[in-house]
Amino acid sequence: MWRPTPPGHHPFTAAWLARLRPLLVDRPDRFRPGPPPALTSARYAADLNEVKAYGAKDSPVRSPSQTDTAQFFTKLDLQGALADRAARDGLDLVDTARLFAAVNTVQADAVIAAWDAKLHYGTWRPVTAIREADHDGNPLTEADPGWEPFLQTPAHPDYLSGHTTTAGALTRTLTLLSGDSHLDLRITSVLAGKTRYYDSARAYNRDCVGARTWAGIHTRTANTVGTRTGERVAAWALARNFRPLDD
């Protein structure tokens, strides 16, 4: 189970988000996924061993490219990316407003869905799981009491990843609005001070999943299930909202 993580050992941040009334979806738990892998499963061990190796503070196996991606996805200028896309696509005022409203409301509901799962399952973060692996009952894991993640662990449970849930919501919303699998997103990382261009939703989601794993703060399962959950939120919401009006 989750418990406050080092170095600050802060309490569960914004747990109330799990019970917030969604903007588009009818209830917070509509897209709650099934449980994470059991502690004694091979999948759990594979998740933990991957983040232990690649997400360590001084990992010898994490590549420079993976390190850059982990840092890039820490804080993104989403609103600037939407404004850039609207300008490059030549959207008028109404379509620009529709773009901003759809992306931001769907992402808000994706956050609520992620926090619903976090509060419901309450799974420990990698830093806790790795340090206490000798208590998980899994012979495929091994404890490292001094292990530290590359980036500081946020103060809430592992499953689901909020970043990847909102990433899935973002990419599915953009492709549904445009009716095209071409993502065409140019986005800047405020923290890294770099801009990346993503042509496809798959590439964006892949990098976001990798980033949170290589940062040492989420297991891959928490990331991939988060992506799928965000996509489901977007598909449900966009089937019912922001539709073109009849002439």
N, C-alpha and C positions, 0 to 999 in steps of 0.2 A: 504494500500500500504506500501511497505517496506520503512523504513527510518533508518539511522545509529543508531546502538544500543549501550547501555552502556556496559562497562565503557568508552571505547575509542571514541565512535561515529565516527568510521572511514568510509570513503566512500566505495562504492561497490567495493570489491576486484576483480581484474582481470575480469572485465566485458567483456573485449575483447575476452575471451574464447568462448563466445556465437557466435562469428562471425569468429572463426578460421576455416580454411579449414580442414575437417576431413582427417584422414589417409586412412581409408577404406570405410567409409560410404560416399555417394555421396553429402550430404548436411546436415548442422547442424540441421535443423528442421524436418528431416525425421521421427524421433521417438518422436516428441513433443506430450505429452499426452494431454488429455482433461483438462479443467480447474479444479482447486481445489474446494472443497465444498463451496457453497454460505455461506456468513457470517450468514445468518438467519436460516441455516439448522441445523437439529439435529446432523448430522454427524460432522459439524464444532464444535458444542458445545461439543460433546463427545471427539473430538481430543483435544480441548483446555483444557477441564477439566482434561483429563488424564495427559497431560504434566504439567499442573499447580500443580497437586498433586504429581506425581512421579518425576518430573524434577526440583522441587524446591531445592534451595541450601541446606536447612536443612530439607528436606522432612521426615516426620515421617512414611510414608508408603513405601518408597523405601527400599527394602531389601538390606542386605550386598552383596548378589550375584548380584543384579541389579546394585549396586554402582560399584562393581568390573568390571562388563561388560561395563558400561558406560566409565570407565577410560581405559579399555583395548583397545577399538576400536578407541582411539583418534589418535594414530600414530603407524602404523604397518610396520614391515620389510617385505614387499612383495617380494623383490628380494631375500632375504635370504630364504624365504619360497619356492620360485621356485627352487633355487639351491638345497635345501634340498630334495625336491620331485624328481628332476632330478637324484640326486645321489642315493636315495633309490630305484628308479625305474630302475636304471642302464641304463639311456638313453645315446646314443652316442652323438657325437658333433652336428650332424645335427638335431637330435630330440630335443636336449637341446636348440639349437638356435631357433628352431621352437616354442618351449614352451615359451621362453622368448619373442620372437617377437610377437607371437599371443596375449599373455596376455597383454603386454604393449601397443600395438597399439589398441586393442579393448578397454582397459581401458581409453586410451587417447580420443577415440571417445565417450565413455560413459560420460566423463567429459564435452566434448563439448555439448552433448545432454542435460546434466543436466543444464549447464549454459545457453543454449538456452531457456529452460523453465523458469529458474530464471529471465532472462532478459525480456522474453515475459510476464510473469504473475506478477512478481514483488510483491509477497505477503509478508506481514509483518511477522517478527519472533515472536515466542511465548512470549518473554519478552515484546515486544511492545503490542501484542494483549491482553495479560493478564492485563497489566497495564491500557490499554484503553478499556477494555471490556464493559464499560458503554456506548461506542459509536458504538458498532457493531450491534445494533438493534436486538440482540438475547436474549430473556428472560431467556435462559438456561445458560448464562454465567454471571459472576460477576467480576467486576474489583478488582484488588489488586495492588494499585499504588507502593507498595514497593517490589513487587515480584522480586526475582533474580534466575537465572538458576544455576544448579549444576556446569556446566562447562561454560566457557566464550563463548558467541555467536559469531561465525564467521561473518565477514562483507559482507554478501550477503543474498538474499531472502531465504525464507523457502522452497518453492516449485520449484524444487525438491531437495531432499537431495543428495549432491554429494557423500557422503560416501556410501549410500545404492545403488546408481546407479552404482558406480564402483564395489561394492560387487556383485551385480547381474551379472555384466559383467564378473567378475573374475570367479565366480562359474560356470556359463554357459559355458564359454570358456574352463575351465578345464575338465568339464564332456563331452563336445563335442569332445575335442582333444583325450580323453582317450576312448570314446565310452562306458563309464561306469558311473552310477549314484554315484559311490563311490568316494567321493571328495579326501580323503587321503591328507589333508593339515595340516601341522604343522607350525604355524605362531607365531611370537614373537611380543609383544607390546613393542616398544622402551620406551614409557612413563611409562608403568606399570612395566616393567622389568619382564614380565611373558610370558610363552609360552603355547599355547592351541593347542590341536589336534581336528580337525573337520573331522568326517567321512562322513558327508553328506552336500550337498549344502543347504538343507532346514535348518539345524541347524545353519550353518554359517550365512545365510541371516536373520534368526529369531533373532539371537543375535545382529547383526548389526542394524536391525530395532529397537529392544528394546533399544540398547545402545544410539542411538541418541535421542530417546524419553526420557529415564531416565536421560540423560544429561541435559534436559531442553532446547534443542536448535532446535528441529524439532518436528513437529506434526507427528503422526503416518501415516496419509495419505501421507504426503510428503515422508516419508520413504518407505512405501509399494509400492507406484507408482514408486518411484525411483528404487526399486529392479526390478520391472517388466520391466521398461524401459531399464535398463542395460542388462537384459536377452534378450530383443528384439534386442538390438544393437549387442550383441554377436552372436545370431542365424543368423542374416542377414549377418554379416561380415564373419563368419566362413563358411557359405554356399558358399561364393564366393572367399575366400582367404585361404591360408595355406592348400590347399588340397594336398593329396599325388600325386606325379607325376606318369604318366604311365611309365612302364618299357620300 
